[in-house]
Amino acid sequence: MRNLVEKFYSLSPVKRLLAVVSILLLISVLSVIFSFSQLLMQVKRFDEVGPVKEIGFENIPAHKGYKNIDDSVTLALNGWKTLAQMSEKFLLDPANKLPYRLADGVAEHDQEITEAIRSFGEIDWKYLLLFASPQLDPLDSPLAESFRKIRYVARFMALYHRRFKEARPEEDSSFILAAQIKLARMTDLSSPFLIGKMISVAIDGIAIRDLTSLLEDDLLNQTELERSLELIKSSLVLDRPVKAAMNDEYIFFKHAYGRLYSQAPLGMWVLEKIYGDPFRQYQNMATQMLQDPGYKLDISLFSHNPVLAIAFPNFRKANEVARQKACLKAILIAELSHRTGRTVSVTDPWSGQPLKTRQKDGKTQFYGVGPNGIDDNASGDDILLPENPEI
């Protein structure tokens, strides 16, 4: 060590300065390399999705500390547990080109299933606030409920709706639609990020196809038509906009970015110096994607922070699907109003104008203009209720 020091001081001042600068540069390069290796390890951990924990709808009130729960909420949550069990047992997955269907043994549990759906659907709208997400750190919070379970129950109720009407044509089945809509809104509130929004949109889609199928076969009586109309109106009004999900997703991005920064600060700092403010880039891209249909999203490593390539979601596709389902709800409102003898002007979410109509086979058909905003006379990308819908 002494020899090295002596050799160092034996050098000229210029050489000593160059040696110090070289050593510092070497340390800096090694530090950056180490920091980027740490960053890559953290990104890999984010990409490796481990077991996801769910609280379960039935446990959310207690998990949040609510002690004085209304009896109707307790009954609804017991109904949810029963429906989850029944859907797991009696909903058959598609096989041999067959759609989802109910197993034969479901008939033995008709009364239990009917009571469970009725109890779940009768939960008061105001109590859904119990399930609203407090928007804490999404990286450390378990899911409210299993998305697979939610979709299974949604399909189970839709298939059971037709079974109920075919078996008891004179009875009012609108309580089943009420339960479907409550499930969609509960999912929307309890899982506010984009994935939760898309699951709630999927549930709405299942309910729409179910109701459309029953309308096509004239299986609903006047009372059911009127109650279904009010339920679809409520669903459309209480549907959280995609913009709200975007804001929640932005919070998720900030948490994820902060987690990466805490593990590899030097690497993240270098990326910020190269690419600029990632949060501003995120918000600019989200705004342009929704406001400008012609905007082409190209997250290139030469122009954008690499973290954006991992964490920035496809808002445009989500927005289009959500607006399509909102348009189908509007069409259902118009159709149900027409069948119940009411005169109502329903707004098309795509154009902001009243829905279009045409006559087909002697019947009035309502439709929306679709993403291009042009009336193609119920063709092209115009939105209509599905024909022969499969659940």
Disulfide bonds with the S-S distance in Angstrom:
none
